[in-house]
Structures are given as structure tokens and as C-alpha cells.
């Protein structure tokens, strides 16, 4: 029987962010993509506004222990799930993710506090425009930025998003700090990060990996979405760490 692997996507994205690696993963694993609540096809009845209930609902849909692959904000879901339901999570591989995204005065938070406050304000005023602008930031610094940006524009139908639910996701990023929870997880953790990530500070990822004694794999010349821009590199690491 194939080992199950659960995929969490990040804020303002769909599970299609994994489209280039899912076919190869299916050769070795039974793949289960979590569909976030801001998408119309999501089966979630809970809202991100009630994060604990949201995690509980995810847990009720799982039967066996799983490997977890979590990108960006999806890392918060993975940590919370593993902390509350340790029997369901065997390993977590974080991609472009940290346990504490935004915190004023915290040098190891993943995102600059002042920049994030301005971003939230922009989202509240022009949600769709801000989502589209965010795509460009995610590919900044990546050697394949142009092609990856075009791919993402085709993958994410923002006009069909529940913009209120996306807003709750932004609130989570600013109020949740799961650093202590990450440090006390029973499962193994691994980090993959693009060296040129313009969204999540690489220094914050390095600190998270060091404090948890977790392996950290850098993807050279990659931005925030290495599973799209450098899919073969990411797959090679996943095959190494998920054994």
C-alpha cells in the first residue's frame, strides 16, 4: 500500500500550485490535496475565522498517518494539525514556510511587519488587484520568473475566490505564532526554501530549521514558488526526505 501524502497550499492559491510534481508523487504516494476554504470547490464547512475548528475538520477527514507537504501559509495548518493530532502526521516538509510569518519587532518573523500592514490595507481596498500583484512578488528573484508568473496567472481564478475567506487567511498570518508548537512536535520536520524568496525571509527559515534541528535544503536562484519554477529540484529533495 502506498504511503499517503497530504498537500497544503498557501494563501491566495489553489492546489494547482502542485501540478508539476503531483504526477511524479502519485507514482510513489497516495496524494491528497487539501482544498482551502476560499475556493468554491472546497468541501470545508469550517472557516479560517475559527482556526481550531478548521483544523478539527481537516483531522476528521483523515484516517491514517501521513506525510505532509506544506507550502507557505499551509505550514501553519500542518503545524497545528501535527500538534493537535500527532498520530496523523509522520513527517512535515515545509516549502517557503515558517512558523511565525508576521510579528512586530521579531527579527525571525518571515515577513516584514510594516510591509504586511500596508499589504493588508491594499487587500481591504482592492482585493482582486492585490491578489494579482502578489503573484509578481512570489516570483521576484527567480531565474524563471517570467514563465512561472505566466503559469500562476493561468492557474489561479481569483474572480471565483471567496475574498472574505481570503481575508481571514491574512488575519491568521499576522496573529498566529506557532514557533513553540513547531519546536515541540513529535514528527520529523524538513525545510525547502528558495534562496531568492522575496516573500518569506530566508533568515527566518534558517532560524526555524536551526532551532528544531531540521534539515534545510536551499534551491538556488528560486523564489517563493520553487515547486513550480524548480519542480525537479523539489521532487529530488522530497524523494530523499520522504522515505
Protein Blocks (a to p, Z undefined) as FASTA:
>chain_A
ZZdddddddehiafklmmmmmmmmmmmmccdddddfkbfkbcbfbdfklmmlmmmmmmmm
pfbdcddddehjlmmmmmmmmmmmmmlpmbdcdehiafblbcghiakbfbdfklmmmmmm
mmmmmmmlmmmmmmmmmmgoiaklmmmmmmmmmmmcfklpcfklmmmmmmmmmmpccklm
mmmpcbdcdddddfklckbgfklmmmmmmmnopacdddehiafklmlmmmmlmmmmmmmm
mZZ
